Amino acid sequence: MQVATAITYTYFAFWYVFFPTRGLLEQYSLHDKSVQRRIPLLLAIHSAFLILIFVGETVWFSMKRHLPSHWFTEHGKRGGPLYVFVLIGSVTVVFFTEVLISRRILSRGLREGLGESRHLQH
């Protein structure tokens, strides 16, 4: 489960950081030098978030046997068990936090890159 989460999480993190999506319209090209300079930082941030998810899932899965049975029963219109909603909700919050941090870093990098190129032209 954790390996599948890491692979899926990484795929979607890459997509949401570098490509335009609903509400996040800026696109960042891997060919841009200012983006390339930030790749090591983005990889470090992504690694930290993957570790956070891995530790969170490990703790969450170990808690499973200690939770009351109503966490695992389906609840009317919501459809799924509370246990699954908490897991998916937590990963989603972590995911969008990483995406927003990474996009802010890339955005600042592009602005700095534009400032450097204007400075070099004068």
Residue pairs with C-beta under 8 A, 6 or more apart in sequence:
1 57
1 61
2 54
2 57
2 58
5 53
5 57
5 91
6 50
6 53
6 54
9 49
9 50
9 53
9 91
9 95
10 46
10 50
12 95
13 46
13 49
13 95
13 98
13 99
13 102
15 21
16 24
16 95
16 99
17 28
17 42
17 98
17 99
17 102
17 103
17 106
18 27
18 28
18 29
18 30
19 27
20 26
20 27
24 99
24 103
26 103
26 106
26 107
28 35
28 103
28 106
28 110
29 35
30 36
30 39
32 110
32 113
33 113
34 109
34 110
34 112
34 113
35 106
35 109
35 110
37 109
38 105
38 106
38 109
41 105
42 102
42 105
42 106
45 98
45 101
45 102
45 105
46 98
46 102
49 94
49 95
49 97
49 98
52 94
53 91
53 94
56 90
56 91
56 94
57 87
60 86
60 87
60 90
64 83
67 83
70 82
71 81
71 82
71 83
72 81
72 82
72 83
73 81
74 80
74 81
75 81
75 82
78 85
